[in-house]
Amino acid sequence: MIQVYCINTKTTKEFKESQGLKFRVYNSRDVEFIDLTHHTARLVYLRSLGFLLYKAALDLFPGCKLNMDHPISKGIFCRIRKSDGQLLNANDIAALRVRMRAIVADDIQFHRHEARIEDAIRMFSEMGQEDKVKLLETSGKAYTDYYTLGDVADYFYGRLVPSTGYLGIWDIDAYRDGILMRVPDRDHPDRLAETEDQPKTFEVFSESLRWNEIMGLSTVGDVNHACQNGMARELVQVAEALQEKKIVKIAEEIDRRYHSENPVRLVLITGPSSSGKTTFCSRVSIQLKACGLKPISFSTDDYFVNRVDTPKLPDGTYDFDNFDTVDHAALERDLIALLQGDEIEVPEYNFVTGMREYNGKRLQLKEGSVLLLEGIHALNPMLTKQIPESSKFRIFISTLTSTALDDHNIIPTDDNRLLRRIVRDYNKGAFTARQTISQWASVRAAEEKWIYPYQENADVMFNSAYLLEFAVMRNHAESILATVPNNSPEYTEAHRLLRFLHYFTPVSDKEIPATSMLRQFIGGSSFM
């Protein structure tokens, strides 16, 4: 049985908004219940689980500090340090699990309170939660909500379930130097998601977290304070320098392997939607030229089958993310010919007519040349199964947001890419914000099926998340999200994203260089 965790309410004026299950209906309203297969309800459940973990930890280890760090391995990675600074051991974790289950069995209510912002700041300051103090100080609000569970108070930027008895599907396991909080499966929320080891993804997150801690920018409150103190320009410059440094290292590694005993000739580049593949490909090409190589780039998109031959979803619409959307036999044949030194004619896909066309574009790999192939299926081993492994170099581009709202409120990594896609699609006139949001669930499902299973096969992972991204995006996204009709199913998500963006001190994009990854989405890129 799947429990219900929140509701969408719609008034007679057709205003649609997500509310908690304790919402009181005083006037005529249509009520639509949503469960854990819905993104909004899933966030409600995850926030509530975080509070359950915090309450149990304080009960067992008074004075401990909880950090909800990031999603990983189909769960959420957390660290709990006891008052003496020590991390939890196996016995501590076992005791914590028992205490959490006891709290669930007691079915304790979550209570929401409204307070003046200065009163909430004073309360959290007395509790030693400076992360929440900084966030609230920079929120610009007069009033705020906070929650209590028994004798423990905490802050969350969205609704919780009514009581702990709703939290039936979860577990905690030792993971690396912390805890993996296991959560329900997205598609089958009556059972736990199966864990999978992701050492490379974990290391990318850990590297970002270490840098944030060194710079004192672990939370949005930290970043807001820095921006309000006039450091925005410097933070933009540092963010650009960090990304360029990583791109240089990747190019130098490709160059080293090109000149090795088994030379790399084919660089495969992939990542989920709006991860920045196009700009990354351009920037790494420049650095490869600086190394003395001659990069040649093309995309798997040019090998799409004609639209009439595109696989279809059960509802009859085209499945553009399916592996068979690409004529992989023709692509692999051309790759083999190129790697043998042959000159070939490569196609160009006409997205207007839905046809693959040959317009005289010819390619040939000569001495010093390296081929860059970019596309969502580039790391799928079936795409290049006849090409020797030693000649391939695989790059996976992720967007792993490491800065949290505060110690107990992580930022979903999907929000980063969704906002990028909304702004880009709208500015290009491709889709409205409503259309982009409506497509997002199917986009994410396709990524889980066709892209993420191969990310750990990469030789290197590049994190395209940007320190000040949400602060910059706020200026671009707010007016676009406001165009979503309030009587549409997509309004709930648009409203959530608008509320989320209000936590960030806005930063102008005038300091963002034309070569930046962000320019691919907000406009003004020198690569487009």
N, C-alpha and C positions, 0 to 999 in steps of 0.2 A: 504494500500500500504506500502510495506517495502522498506525503502530507502537503498541505497548502501553507505557504509562508508569507504571502502578501497579496494585496488586491490592487487592481486597477479600478478606479472609480470614474464614472462619467456622469456629469450633471445633465440636466435637460438642455443646457447651453452647449453640450457636446465638448466640455472641457475634460480632457483625460489626463489623469495623473496617478502615479503609484502611491499607495498608502499602506500602512501597517495593518495587521489584522485587528488592532484595537481601535481603528478609525471608526468614529460614530457617524452614522448617516442620519442627518436631521431633515433633509429634504429629499425629494424624489431623485433617485440616482440609479443608473445601471451599474451593476457590480460584476466585474469579471475576475475570477480567481485564477491565479497563476501559480505554477509549481516550480520545482527545481530545474526543469528543462528550460525555463525562461531565465535570461541573463540577469534581470533585475532581482528575481527571487533568489538566484544563486548568491548574489552579493549579500543579500540580507542574511542568508544562512552562514556564509563565511565570516561575516562580521560577528555574528552571535557566537560562533565557535571560538573566535579569538577572545571574546570576553569570558567565555567559559574557561578557557585555558588560563587566562590571567587570574581569575578568581581562585581557581584551584591552586595555582602556583603560589599566590599570596597566602592561602590557607596553610600550605605546607612549609613554605620558605619565606617567612615574613621579611619584608625589605628587599625582596628579589627584584630584578629588572628584566622585563620581557621585551624582546625585539622581534616583531613579525617582519622578517627580512624580504622574502621574495617567493614567488611561485617556482616550484621545481618538481620534477618527477611525479606529476599529477597530484601534487599537494602543495603545502606552504611550508617553507623552511623557517624555523624559529630558533632563537637562542634565548635561554634563561640563565641569568647569572645570579647566584645566591648573594646574600649581603656581604660575604667574604670574598666575592669576585670569582668564585669557582663555578664552572659550568656543571650542569646536572650529569650524574653518572647513571649507569643502567638501573640501579636500585631506585634512584630518585625518579626516573622516568616511569618505572613500574608503579611507584606510589602515586605519582601524578595521574596516571591513567585511572587508578582506582578512585582517587578523589573526584576526578571529573565525572566518572560514571555515577558516583554517589550524588553529586549535585544534579545530574540529569534525572536520576530517580526521584529526588526530592521535588522536582518540577517547580523550581523557584522562579518567580516572575522577574522579568526585566522591567524596570520602571524608567520612564522618560521624564526629565525635568527641564523646565525652561528657567533661565537665569539671565540677569544682566551680565554683559560680557566681563565687566570688571570683577563681579562676584565669582564668576567661573574661573577667571584668571587667578584670583586670590586663592580659591580652593585648590586648584591644581598646583599652584606654587607651593602651598603648604604641604602638599603631597610629594613634592620634589619632582614633579613631572614637567620639567622645563620645555620638553618638546611640544607639549600641548599649550603651554603658556605662549611660546613663540608663535605658534600657529594662530591662536586666538587673538594675540596682539596685532597681527597683521591682517586679520580677516575683514576689518572695516565694518563689522556688525555691531549693533547695539545690544542684541540679545542672542543667546545661543542655547542649544539643547545639550544635555549630557544625560548619561544613563547610570543607574545603580543596579547592582546584582547583590542582594544581601547588604553587607557593609562595605562593598567595594564600588567606587565611582570610576567611570571611564568616559571617554569622548569618542563618538563615531560619527562619520559624516553621512550616515544614512540610517534607515530603520533597522530594528532588530526583530526577532521573533518574539511572541508574547512571553514565553517562559522556556526554561531549560529543557522541559519535557519534550519539546519539539525537536531537540538535537539528538536524534537516534542513530544517525549514520556518520561515524567518524572513528578515527583511531590515532594514536601517536606512536611513532617509532624513533629509535635513535638513528640519526643520520648525520654523517660527517662529524662536526664538532657541536651539533645541536640536535634539533628535533624536527622530524617531518610530520606535520599535521595532515593526516590523510582525510580526504573529503569525498563526498558522493561523486559517482560517475556522471558526467554531463548528460549523457543520453539515457542512462539507466540509474536514476538517482536513488533507487531502493537498494543499491549496493555500492561498496567502495570502489573508487577508481583503482585500477591496477597500477602499482608503482613501476617505474622504469628508471634504471640508473642513467644519469645524464652528467657524467664527470666534466665534459668540456663546457656545457652550458653553465654548470655550477661554478666553474672557475672564472667564466666571464662575469657572472654576477659578483663573485667574491672580489675580483679585481676592482670592479666599480665601487663596491662597498668600502674596500680598503682606501681607495682614493677619496671617497666622500668623507670618511672618518678623519683622514689626515687633514683635509681642507676645512673640516668643521661644517660640512654641508650635507649632513645625513638626512635632514628632513626639509619639507617645504618651508617651515618657519625659519630655518637657518637661511635658506636661499632668499626668502622674502626680505629678511633683515639685511642681508648683504646688498640686495638690489636697492632697498630704500636708503642705504648708506652710500649710494653712488658707485657700487662695484659692478654694475651690470655690464659695462663695456669690458672690463677686465675678465669677467666670467665668460663672456662670449669668446674672447681671445683665447682663454685657457681651454675652453671646450673645443674650439677649432684646432688648437695645437695638439690636444690629446688625440683627436681623430686622425689628424694628418700623420702624427707619429706612428700610429698603428698601421696606417696605409703604407707608409714608407717601409716599415718592418715586413709587411706582407710582400711588397714588391721585391725587396731585397732577398727574401726567402725564395720567391719564384726565380729570381735571377741566379741564386746559388744553385738551385736544383736544375735550372736550364743548363748550367755548365758542369753538371755532375756526370758521373759515369753512365747513368740512365736519365737522360735529359727530359725534363718536363716540356711538353709542347702544347698541351691543352689545359687551360684554366677554366674550371666549371664554377659558375657563380649562381647561387640561388638564395632565396629567402621568401618569407610570406609577403602578402600584399602590403604595399606602402612601407616596406623596410628600407627602401632607398637603393635598390639594385642598380638603377640606371646611373645615378650620380656616382655611386661607388665604382662602377665599371669605368666611368670616364676618369675618375681621380686615380685609380690604380693604373690605368693606361698611361697617364702622364708620368707617374713615378717609375713605371717600367721603361719608358723612354729615357728617363734620367739615368737609369741603370745601363742604358745602351741597347736595350731590346726594342723590337719593332712589333708592338701589339696590334692585332687585327681582331676587331670585335664584331659579333653578330648575335642575333637572338633566336631562341627556339620558336618565338612567335611567328617568324617568317616561314616556318614549316608547318603551320596549322593546316589541317585538312580543309578542303572546301567546305563552306558552311553547311551545305546539304548533307555532308558526310559526318558532321559533328555528332558525337554521342549525345543522347538525351537523358534527362532526369525522369523519374517516374511521372512527374506532372506534365511531361511533354516539352518542357523548355530545354534549351541547349545547355549541356554540361561543359562549359568552356575550360574547366579546370581538370577534366579527365585526362589521364595519360594518353589515351587514344585520340585526343584532340590534336596531338602532334603526329605528323607522319614520321615516326621515329626510324622506320626503315630507310627512308630517303635521307634523313638527317645523318644517321650513322654512316651510310654509304658515302655521303659527301665529306664527312669528317675523316674517314679513312683515306679517301683520295687526297685531301688536303695534307694530311700528315705524311703521305708518301711523296709530297712535293708536286702533285698534279695541280694544274690550273682548272678550276671548275666555275660554272655559272651557278650562283646561288639565287634562290627566289626572294621575292618581297611580297608579303601578304597585304592584300588590299582589304582593309577593314570595312570599307564602304560597300564593296561588291561581295565581300565574303569569299574571294577567290585568291588562290596562290598564283602569282604571276612571275614570269621570267622576263626581265627588262634589260638584260645585258650586263648585270652586275657580276663581275668576275673576281675571284679571290685566288691567291696562291701564297703558300708559306715559303719564304726564302730564308737564306741564312740569317739568323738573328731574330726570326719571327716567332711569335708565340700567339696562339689563338685563344681568345676569350669568348666563351659561350655563356650567355646569360639567359635565364628563364626559370620558371617555377619547377620544372622537372629536371633541371640540369644535374642534380645529384642522384637521381633515380638510376640505379645500376643497370637497369634494362635499356637505358638510352644509349649507353656507350659500352655495352657488354663485350664487343669484339675489339675494343681498344685496350692495349696493355695498361695495367694499373700504374706502372712506373712512369708513364708519360702524362698522367693526370695530376692536377693539383686542384683540390676541392675547397671552395670558400662558401660558408653559410653566413648570411647576413641576418642578424636578429635585431630586435628592438626591445632591449631588456631594461626597463625603467628601474633604476636602483634607488633613487631618492623616494622616500615615503612621506605621506602627509605628516605622520608622527610615528612614534615607535610601535603603535598598534594598528595603524591604518596604511596598508600597502596600496600602491597604485596599480591597478590591473594593467599588465603590459598591453593588452588589447586596446585599451583606451588611447594609448599613444598612436597606434597605427590607424584606428578608426577616425580620430580627429584629423590626422594627415590626409586620409582618403576623402573625408567630407570636404575639406578645404580645397584640395586639388581638383576633385570632380566638379565642384561648384564653379571654381575659377575658370576651368577649361570649358564649361558649358556642357559637360558630358552627362552629369546627373545632378538632380537637386539633392539637398541634404536628406530629405525624406526618402528618396530612392536609394541613396547610399546606405542609410541606416537599415532599410528594409532588406537589402541584399546581404548585410553583414553576417547574419547567422549562417547562410549558405556558403559564404566565402570562408568563414572559420571552419566549417565542417569539411570543406574541400582541403584546406590546409592540413587539418589533422590527418586526413587520409593520404594526401599526395606529397606533402612537403616535410612536415615534422618527423616522420619516421626515419628520415635520412640525415637529420642535422648532426647527429653524433658521428657520422661517417666523414665529416669535413676534416681537412688538414688544419684549417684555421677557422675561427669564428670571429666575425666583426660585429661589434655592438654599435648600431647607428643611433641609439637613444642619445638625446642632447640635453645637457644639464638645464638649460633655460627654455626648453622646448614649449612647455605648457604656458609659461609666462609670455612667450612670443606668440604662440598660437591663440591665446585669449583674444588678442586684438583682431585676429582674422576670423576666428570661429564663432564668436558671439553673435554677430549679425547674421551669419549664415544659419546657425541653429535656430535663430528666432524666426526663420521663414517656414519652419515645420508647422503645419496647421495643428491647432490644439485639439482638433477632433479626429486626428489620425492615429493609427496604432503606433506610429513612430514617435509621437510626441513624448511619451514616457521616457524614452532613451534620450531624446534631445534635451528634455528638461533636466534629467540627471547630469548630463554632460555640462550644461550651463551652470548648474549649482557647483559642480566639481571645479570648473574653471575659475569660479569666483574666489577660490582659496589662494590663487596666485597673483602676486603683484605684477601687473602688466609691464612688459618690456617692449620697447619699440624695436622693429626689425631693421632699423637704419644701420646698425652696426654688424648685421649678418652679411658676410661677404658673398659675392655672386657664385663662388665655388662651393658654398656650404651645402651639406646634405639637406638642410631645411629648405633651401631655395627650390628644390624639386617640387615642394608642396605649396609653399606660400607665393611662389612666383619670383621672377628676377634671376633665374639661374643662367649662368654663362654656358651651361652644357645643353640647354634646351633650344 
